[in-house]
Amino acid sequence: MKLNNLPYSFLLLFLAISTVSLAQEIDHDYFKSPIKPGGRNYLSGNFAELRPNHFHTGLDFKTGGQEGEPILTAADGWVHRIKVSSFGYGNVIYLKHPNGKITLYGHLRNFNQELSAFMRKKMYEAKVNELEVYPEPGELPVKQGERIADSGNTGGSGGPHLHFEIRDSLDRAVDALPFGFEEVLDRTPPTPQSIAIVPLDIDSRVNGKFERLEITPVSSGRNYRLPSTVKITGRVGLEIRSYDQLDGASNRNGYPYFELADSTGTLFKLLVDKVDFNLSRQFLLHTHQNRYTKLYKQENLKFEFLHPDTPTTGHLELAQGVRKDYTLTLKDARGNKREIAISLEGEEQSFTANDGVAPSRASIDYLDNILKIQAPISPKGGLAKFFVGTNTFEMLPVYQDANSRTYLWDMDFGIPEKVDICSELLTLGVQAKIPAGKQYAYADENVQIHFGQETVLDDLFLRVSQSGSSSSPTLQINDRLEYLWRSMEISWNLPGYTGSKDRAHAYLVNGNSKSFLGGTWSGNHLNFNSRYFGDFKILEDHAAPSISVVRVNSSDLRFVIRDNLSGIDSFEAYVDGEWVLMRYEHKQAVIWSEKLENKPFKGEVLLKVHDNAGNTAEWKGTIG
């Protein structure tokens, strides 16, 4: 059944039912604030906030820039999961509750005495410095308001705070604010920063050109409007960059609700009401470069935020000469809303358009499946030849002006090896189309790349090149601003590499940043995985980690450990031959001991620290 063929009254009913079904999942006032219940709280982050490469899936409670704020259970329940870690959520507790919901408390400095003793015993039994445990239901019960931990700055936290989540019975994160938490005040509606209007197929135009147009809205009373009518040809979509703010806080947050309407009523809504962690990296398809939210249906997007969810939801198209006024409503979790007036007018496709400053030589852009070539006007003519396999296709510019000409080519039709634009012969760098949802293997003389069924987010056009010398090669695969869902498997053939392979590994390099990827050698092939595109280099790490003593005595072992390239992999400490639990804070590069029993340390101390490249450093000493 296609909703876009149903009468408008049914659409309103559908939207109402979907809103009610969401409301039925919310247990109002079931949960109490995990920090200062009944007092005033402030957030540094909220649900649906756009973060680098992901949605923020919880509430970040401010703790005044300090650690040690008492963390209280939001409701009766039991410990469902508990983890000691130096990354991600850091030290984190998951509670399960009788209503089927799960609450999460992350970046904790420490657990309460009972939970600390429980984890310490488990870690000594396993002889591991980091551990995740799933206690039996009812093994560790908790009461609402019980102090289970103190706030901290562990894991991937950028500063002291509590990361708090509510998850449903399927372990999907849901927006916590509609459940209550009146300690957080919000009477401020969202604020738009920029609206983008983007072409959705090769025949689309925005103000006569095939390009995304970013426009800054202007204020109009309490609301906003676009400063002028935008002319469109074919199907276009809207994207928005915006933010929300809570009362008394200067930081910028996200918000969950978008709705587009015209004079006939609501056309669609987009509601970020829950996030499935199995799909969370779909965020990179849902947004443009982590900044703009896309308000239109994409074929391969797995999120189900659009209502109604049809193949053409959010695809806007107007006949020539037809002008339509739209209202885009932005609404936060407390119901505060802001409106943006948008006027679009349909126009006939024109073959004359000013496409900006003409380049001195041809420039090539890849916009999804569309190849765009912009070139200066040439006295040699404007007829371009696209060489696809054994076929040659001739094409005039889709539009031009006195200085520049623009060609468009749909690479779904075929991937050109070269394009002759009269003034230049262009060699294109696209090797293959990688289809979404299917396995695909690419191979040339230098590299083999395997894409799994869930590797790419959307149909992707692969560009691979190699540069540098045999002793210092670089492999370029697409651009770092293009994204993958899961990792690709890479086998890089390096027959001329003369370095030390036992310490040579793959790194993703971006300027001065070098991220260790590792890999294993099989003859002349280095095999490794990457979840990112960009520049890959082979670097050698022969230096062992450094160890600096902070304190070694009968009460405490404390060291600073660092590595100059591949990074710290693991470490272990022994006193008098007995394994000792060492906690780690990677942001400060500090490790410190935690005893199982309150007995003084005595005897020989041995600390081993290993980096990711296989180098090991040792420190030995004696406690008398």
C-alpha positions in Angstrom: 0.0 0.0 0.0 1.5 3.3 -1.0 0.8 6.2 1.3 1.4 8.8 -1.3 -1.6 7.6 -3.2 -3.9 7.8 -0.1 -6.2 10.8 0.6 -4.9 13.6 2.8 -7.3 12.7 5.7 -5.7 9.2 5.9 -2.3 10.8 6.0 -3.3 12.9 9.0 -4.6 9.8 10.7 -1.4 7.9 10.0 0.7 10.8 11.5 -1.5 11.0 14.5 -1.4 7.2 15.2 2.4 7.1 14.8 2.7 10.0 17.3 0.3 8.3 19.8 2.2 5.0 19.5 5.4 6.8 20.5 3.7 8.4 23.4 2.5 5.1 24.7 6.1 3.9 25.1 6.9 6.7 27.5 6.4 6.1 31.2 6.1 9.7 32.5 7.8 10.3 35.9 8.8 6.6 36.2 12.5 7.7 36.2 14.0 10.2 38.6 17.0 12.4 37.7 20.3 10.5 38.3 21.8 13.8 39.5 20.3 16.2 42.0 16.7 15.1 41.7 14.3 17.9 42.5 17.1 20.5 42.0 18.2 22.3 38.8 20.2 20.5 36.2 22.0 21.6 33.0 22.9 19.5 30.0 26.0 19.7 27.8 24.5 17.3 25.3 21.1 15.8 24.5 19.4 13.2 22.4 19.7 13.4 18.6 22.5 15.9 18.8 24.8 15.7 15.7 28.2 14.5 16.8 31.2 13.5 14.6 30.1 10.3 12.8 27.1 9.5 15.1 24.0 10.7 16.9 24.4 11.5 20.6 22.1 9.0 22.2 21.7 10.3 25.7 21.7 13.2 28.1 25.0 14.7 29.2 24.5 16.1 32.7 26.9 18.9 33.6 28.8 18.4 36.9 30.3 21.9 37.2 33.5 20.8 35.5 34.3 18.6 38.5 34.3 14.8 39.2 32.7 13.2 42.2 29.0 14.2 41.8 26.8 11.4 43.4 25.1 9.3 40.7 21.7 7.9 41.8 19.6 5.1 40.3 16.8 6.5 38.2 14.4 3.7 39.2 14.3 0.4 41.0 16.0 -2.5 39.1 19.1 -4.5 39.0 22.6 -4.3 37.4 22.2 -5.7 33.9 25.7 -4.9 32.7 28.8 -3.3 34.1 32.1 -2.4 32.5 35.5 -1.0 33.5 37.1 0.5 30.4 39.5 3.3 29.4 37.6 4.0 26.2 34.0 4.6 24.9 31.7 5.1 27.9 34.6 4.5 30.3 33.4 3.0 33.5 29.7 2.4 32.9 26.7 0.8 34.6 23.6 -0.5 32.8 20.5 -1.1 34.9 17.4 -3.0 33.9 14.0 -2.1 35.3 10.7 -3.9 35.8 9.1 -1.8 33.0 11.5 -3.4 30.5 13.6 -0.3 30.0 17.4 0.0 30.5 19.3 3.0 31.9 22.9 3.7 31.3 25.4 5.7 33.5 28.7 6.5 31.7 32.1 8.1 32.2 32.0 7.3 35.9 35.0 7.9 38.1 34.2 5.0 40.3 31.4 2.6 41.4 30.0 2.4 44.9 31.7 0.0 47.4 29.6 -3.0 46.6 30.0 -2.7 42.8 33.7 -1.8 43.0 34.3 -4.9 45.1 32.3 -7.1 42.7 34.2 -5.9 39.7 37.6 -6.0 41.4 37.1 -9.6 42.4 36.0 -10.5 38.8 39.1 -8.7 37.3 41.5 -10.4 39.7 40.0 -13.8 38.8 40.4 -13.1 35.1 43.7 -11.2 35.5 42.5 -8.4 33.1 42.7 -4.6 33.5 39.5 -4.0 31.7 36.3 -6.1 31.9 32.7 -6.2 31.1 30.3 -8.4 33.1 26.6 -9.3 32.7 25.4 -10.2 36.3 22.4 -12.5 36.7 19.0 -10.8 37.0 18.5 -9.9 40.7 22.2 -10.7 41.6 22.9 -7.0 42.1 19.5 -5.2 42.9 19.2 -1.5 43.3 16.6 0.9 44.6 15.5 4.2 43.1 17.7 7.0 44.4 20.5 4.7 45.6 24.0 6.0 45.1 25.6 3.6 42.6 28.7 5.7 41.5 30.4 9.0 41.4 30.6 11.1 38.2 33.9 11.2 36.3 35.7 11.8 33.1 36.6 8.2 32.0 36.6 6.8 28.5 36.0 9.0 25.5 34.7 11.9 27.6 35.9 15.4 26.7 35.3 16.7 30.2 33.7 15.7 33.5 30.0 14.9 33.1 27.5 12.0 33.4 26.3 10.4 30.2 22.8 9.1 30.9 20.6 7.0 28.5 17.2 5.3 28.5 17.0 2.3 26.2 13.9 0.2 25.3 13.6 -3.5 25.7 15.4 -4.1 22.4 18.4 -2.0 23.6 17.6 0.9 21.4 18.3 4.4 22.8 15.3 6.6 23.2 15.0 10.3 24.0 15.0 10.6 27.8 13.5 14.1 28.2 9.9 13.2 27.3 10.0 10.8 30.4 10.2 13.8 32.7 13.4 15.2 34.2 11.8 18.6 34.9 15.1 19.6 36.6 16.2 20.5 33.0 14.5 23.7 31.9 13.9 24.4 28.2 11.6 27.2 26.9 13.9 28.0 24.0 13.0 26.9 20.4 15.5 25.6 17.9 17.5 28.0 15.8 18.2 27.5 12.0 21.6 28.3 10.7 21.4 27.2 7.0 19.0 25.6 4.6 20.4 23.6 1.7 18.4 22.8 -1.4 20.0 19.9 -3.3 19.3 18.3 -6.7 18.2 14.7 -6.5 18.8 13.5 -10.1 20.8 14.5 -13.2 17.9 16.7 -14.6 17.4 18.6 -11.4 18.5 22.3 -11.1 18.6 24.8 -8.3 18.5 28.4 -9.6 19.4 27.0 -13.0 22.5 24.9 -11.9 23.3 21.4 -10.8 24.6 22.2 -7.3 23.6 22.3 -3.7 22.6 25.8 -2.7 23.1 26.8 1.0 21.1 29.7 2.2 21.1 31.5 5.5 17.5 32.1 6.7 16.7 35.6 8.0 14.6 36.4 11.1 10.9 37.2 10.7 9.5 38.0 14.1 10.0 34.9 16.2 10.4 32.8 13.1 12.5 32.7 10.0 12.2 32.8 6.2 14.4 32.3 3.2 15.3 35.8 1.8 14.1 35.0 -1.7 12.3 32.5 -3.8 14.4 29.6 -5.1 13.9 28.4 -8.6 13.9 24.7 -9.1 13.8 22.2 -12.0 13.1 18.5 -11.4 13.2 16.9 -8.0 15.0 18.6 -5.1 15.4 17.9 -1.4 15.9 20.1 1.7 18.7 19.8 4.2 19.1 21.9 7.4 21.9 22.9 9.7 20.5 24.1 13.1 20.7 23.7 16.8 18.7 23.9 20.0 19.6 25.5 23.4 18.4 24.8 26.9 17.6 27.6 29.4 20.6 29.0 31.1 23.1 27.1 28.9 25.3 28.5 26.1 26.2 25.2 24.5 24.4 24.1 21.3 22.3 20.9 21.3 20.2 18.8 19.0 16.4 18.3 18.7 14.3 15.5 17.4 11.4 16.8 15.2 11.1 18.3 11.7 7.8 18.8 9.8 7.2 20.2 6.3 3.8 21.6 5.3 2.2 23.6 2.5 -1.2 25.2 2.1 -2.9 21.7 2.0 -1.4 20.6 5.4 1.5 18.4 6.6 3.5 16.7 3.8 5.8 14.7 6.0 7.5 14.7 9.4 10.9 13.4 10.5 11.2 12.3 14.1 14.4 11.0 15.6 12.7 9.1 18.5 15.0 6.1 18.8 18.4 4.9 17.6 19.2 1.3 16.9 22.9 0.9 17.7 23.2 -1.8 14.9 22.3 1.0 12.5 23.8 4.0 14.2 26.5 4.6 11.6 23.7 5.2 9.0 23.9 8.6 10.5 26.6 9.4 7.9 24.0 8.8 5.1 21.3 10.7 7.0 23.4 13.8 7.3 25.6 15.8 4.9 29.2 15.8 6.3 27.9 15.4 9.9 26.3 18.9 9.8 23.1 19.0 7.7 20.1 16.8 8.4 18.6 15.4 5.1 14.8 15.9 5.0 14.2 13.5 2.1 14.0 9.7 1.5 17.1 8.0 0.4 16.8 4.5 -1.2 19.5 2.8 0.9 19.0 4.6 4.3 18.0 2.1 7.0 16.6 4.7 9.4 12.8 4.9 9.7 12.6 8.5 10.8 10.4 9.8 7.9 6.6 9.5 8.1 5.1 8.6 5.8 8.1 6.5 4.6 7.6 6.3 0.8 10.3 6.3 -2.0 9.5 9.9 -2.8 8.9 11.4 0.7 10.6 14.8 0.8 11.2 14.9 -3.0 9.9 18.3 -4.0 9.0 19.1 -7.6 7.0 21.9 -9.2 5.8 22.5 -12.7 7.1 25.5 -14.7 5.7 28.7 -13.4 4.2 27.2 -10.2 5.2 28.9 -7.0 4.6 27.2 -3.6 5.1 28.3 -0.1 6.3 25.8 2.5 6.6 25.9 6.2 9.4 23.9 7.9 8.7 23.4 11.6 11.5 22.6 14.0 10.5 21.3 17.4 12.5 20.2 20.5 11.7 17.5 23.1 9.9 20.0 25.3 7.6 21.1 22.4 9.2 24.5 21.7 9.0 25.2 18.0 10.3 27.5 15.3 9.0 27.9 11.7 10.9 28.7 8.5 9.1 30.0 5.5 10.4 28.6 2.2 9.3 29.6 -1.2 10.1 27.5 -4.3 9.1 28.1 -7.9 9.3 25.7 -10.8 11.1 26.7 -14.0 12.0 25.2 -17.3 15.5 23.8 -17.6 17.8 26.5 -19.1 20.9 25.9 -21.2 22.4 29.2 -20.1 23.7 29.5 -16.5 26.5 31.2 -14.7 28.2 28.3 -12.8 30.6 30.5 -10.9 34.1 31.6 -11.7 35.4 29.6 -14.6 38.5 27.4 -13.7 41.7 27.8 -15.7 41.5 24.1 -16.4 38.7 21.6 -16.2 37.6 20.6 -12.6 36.0 17.3 -11.8 33.4 16.7 -9.0 31.7 13.5 -8.0 28.2 14.1 -6.5 26.9 10.6 -5.7 26.4 8.9 -9.1 26.8 12.2 -11.1 30.1 13.2 -12.6 30.3 17.0 -13.0 32.9 18.6 -15.2 33.3 22.4 -15.3 35.6 23.8 -17.9 36.5 27.2 -19.4 35.0 28.1 -22.8 37.3 26.9 -25.6 37.7 28.1 -29.1 38.1 24.5 -30.1 34.4 23.8 -29.5 32.3 22.4 -26.7 31.4 18.9 -27.9 32.7 16.4 -25.3 33.4 12.7 -26.0 32.9 10.2 -23.1 34.8 7.0 -23.7 33.0 4.1 -21.9 34.5 0.7 -22.6 34.4 0.3 -26.4 31.7 2.9 -26.8 32.1 6.7 -27.4 29.3 9.1 -26.5 29.2 12.7 -27.7 27.6 15.4 -25.5 27.2 19.1 -25.5 27.3 21.1 -22.2 24.2 20.9 -20.1 24.6 24.6 -19.6 27.1 27.3 -20.2 27.7 31.1 -20.1 30.3 33.3 -21.7 33.1 32.0 -19.6 32.4 28.4 -18.5 30.7 25.2 -19.7 29.3 22.4 -17.5 28.9 18.7 -18.4 27.0 16.1 -16.4 27.3 12.3 -16.7 25.3 9.6 -14.9 27.9 7.0 -13.9 25.1 4.4 -13.4 24.9 4.4 -17.2 28.6 3.6 -17.4 32.0 4.7 -16.0 34.0 6.7 -18.5 37.8 6.0 -18.6 38.5 9.3 -20.4 36.6 12.4 -21.5 37.7 14.6 -24.4 36.4 18.1 -23.8 38.2 19.6 -26.9 40.5 21.7 -24.9 41.7 18.8 -22.7 41.7 15.0 -22.5 40.7 14.1 -18.9 41.6 10.8 -17.3 39.1 9.9 -14.7 39.9 8.1 -11.5 36.8 6.0 -11.0 37.5 2.3 -11.2 34.3 0.6 -10.3 30.8 1.0 -8.9 30.3 -0.7 -5.5 26.6 -1.5 -5.0 25.0 -1.1 -1.6 23.7 -4.2 0.0 25.9 -6.6 -2.0 29.3 -8.2 -1.7 31.9 -6.9 -4.2 35.6 -7.6 -4.8 37.8 -5.1 -6.6 41.3 -6.0 -7.8 44.1 -4.4 -9.8 47.9 -5.1 -9.8 48.4 -3.1 -6.6 45.5 -3.8 -4.4 42.5 -6.0 -3.7 39.5 -4.7 -1.8 36.6 -6.8 -0.5 33.4 -5.0 0.3 30.9 -7.0 2.4 27.1 -6.8 2.1 27.1 -4.0 4.7 30.4 -2.2 3.9 29.0 0.7 1.9 26.2 3.0 3.0 25.0 3.8 -0.5 26.1 2.9 -4.0 29.7 4.1 -4.2 32.1 4.9 -7.0 35.6 3.6 -6.1 38.7 5.7 -6.8 42.0 4.0 -6.1 45.6 5.4 -6.7 49.0 4.8 -5.4 51.9 7.3 -5.0 55.3 7.6 -3.2 58.3 5.3 -3.4 58.6 1.6 -2.9 60.1 2.2 0.6 57.4 4.8 1.5 54.2 4.1 -0.5 50.9 5.7 -0.1 47.5 4.2 -1.1 44.7 6.6 -1.7 41.1 5.2 -1.6 38.4 7.8 -2.3 38.1 10.8 0.1 38.0 11.0 3.9 34.7 12.9 3.6 33.1 9.8 2.0 32.0 7.2 4.5 31.6 3.5 5.0 29.1 1.6 7.2 31.3 -1.5 8.0 35.0 -2.1 7.4 36.4 -3.0 4.0 39.1 -5.6 3.7 42.3 -4.4 1.9 45.2 -6.5 0.6 48.0 -4.2 -0.6 50.6 -5.7 -2.9 54.1 -4.2 -2.1 56.7 -6.2 -3.9 59.3 -3.5 -3.7 58.9 -2.8 0.0 62.3 -3.2 1.7 61.5 -2.2 5.2 61.2 -4.3 8.4 57.9 -6.1 8.0 57.7 -7.3 11.6 57.2 -3.7 12.7 55.6 -2.3 9.5 51.8 -1.8 9.6 49.1 0.2 7.9 48.2 3.6 9.2 45.4 6.0 8.1 47.1 9.4 7.7 45.4 12.8 7.8 47.9 15.6 8.0 49.9 15.0 11.2 47.4 12.5 12.5 48.3 8.8 12.2 45.8 6.2 13.1 47.1 2.6 13.6 45.2 0.0 11.5 47.7 -2.9 11.9 47.6 -5.7 9.4 49.4 -9.0 8.7 51.9 -9.7 6.0 51.4 -12.6 3.6 54.4 -12.6 1.3 54.4 -9.2 -0.3 50.8 -8.4 0.6 49.8 -6.4 3.7 46.3 -7.4 4.7 44.3 -5.0 6.9 40.8 -3.6 7.5 39.6 0.0 7.5 36.2 1.6 8.2 37.4 4.9 6.7 38.6 6.2 3.3 41.6 8.4 2.8 45.4 8.0 2.6 47.0 4.8 3.8 50.7 4.6 4.6 53.1 1.9 5.7 55.0 3.1 8.8 57.4 1.3 11.0 57.4 1.5 14.8 60.6 0.2 16.4 60.4 2.2 19.6 59.1 0.6 22.7 56.7 2.6 24.9 58.1 4.9 27.6 57.5 4.3 31.3 57.9 7.1 33.9 57.5 6.4 37.6 55.2 8.6 39.5 55.0 6.5 42.7 56.1 3.0 43.8 55.6 2.1 47.5 53.8 -0.3 49.7 50.5 1.4 49.2 50.5 2.4 45.5 51.9 1.8 42.1 51.5 4.7 39.7 53.2 5.3 36.3 52.9 7.4 33.1 53.0 5.3 30.0 53.2 6.6 26.4 53.9 5.4 22.9 55.1 7.6 20.0 53.3 6.0 17.1 51.3 2.8 17.1 49.8 3.4 20.6 49.5 1.4 23.8 48.0 -2.0 23.4 48.2 -3.6 26.8 50.1 -3.7 30.1 50.5 -6.0 33.1 52.1 -5.5 36.5 53.3 -8.0 39.1 54.5 -7.6 42.7 56.4 -10.5 44.2 55.2 -12.6 41.2 51.5 -11.8 41.9 49.4 -10.1 39.2 48.2 -6.6 40.2 45.2 -4.8 38.7 46.2 -1.6 37.0 43.6 1.1 36.1 44.3 3.3 33.1 43.3 6.8 32.1 44.5 7.3 28.5 43.9 11.1 28.4 46.4 11.5 31.2 48.5 8.5 30.1 48.4 7.3 33.8 48.1 3.8 35.2 47.7 3.1 38.9 47.2 0.0 41.1 44.0 -1.2 42.7 44.5 -3.9 45.4 42.2 -6.9 45.9 43.1 -7.0 49.6 44.4 -4.3 51.9 47.9 -5.7 52.2 51.1 -3.7 51.7 53.0 -4.3 48.5 56.4 -5.9 49.1 59.0 -7.5 46.9 60.0 -7.2 43.2 57.9 -5.0 41.0 57.6 -5.8 37.3 55.6 -3.7 34.8 55.4 -4.7 31.1 53.9 -2.3 28.5 53.2 -3.4 25.0 52.4 -1.2 22.0 50.3 -2.2 18.9 53.4 -2.8 16.8 54.7 -5.6 19.1 57.3 -3.5 21.0 57.6 -4.1 24.8 59.0 -1.9 27.6 59.8 -3.2 31.1 60.3 -1.5 34.4 61.7 -3.3 37.4 62.1 -2.2 41.0 61.9 -3.5 44.5 59.7 -2.5 47.5 61.4 -3.3 50.7 
